[in-house]
Amino acid sequence: MSRIEPTKNALLLNQALNAVGIETVLEYWDGHKHIDICIPKGKIYVEIDGPQHYTNPVQIVSDLKRDQYSSHDGFHTMRLPNEVIVKDAIKIARAIKKILNISSAV
């Protein structure tokens, strides 16, 4: 299996998450697929998606199946559009930090 390089938006959000004190794993391999960002403490996967994830029916079905697989492993998946990351990475990171502080089991 070849190494997957994170996208610039995955790097941007990951940097914001790390800046607020959240430990992450970039391009986490769950045994089935690569996850853009894994937040082990909250059992959260973050997928940063382009428009095809919202407009292509085949991609939508694939994502639903991927998310179901993750759910069976006890992980919740957040899907965020690229545009939101560019605009609000630090706000997203702060919101996720609050979630992790509110409950250790999301």
Beta strands, then each sheet from edge to edge (+ up, - down):
strand 1: 25-29
strand 2: 34-39
strand 3: 44-49
strand 4: 76-81
sheet 1: 1+ 2- 3+ 4+
end
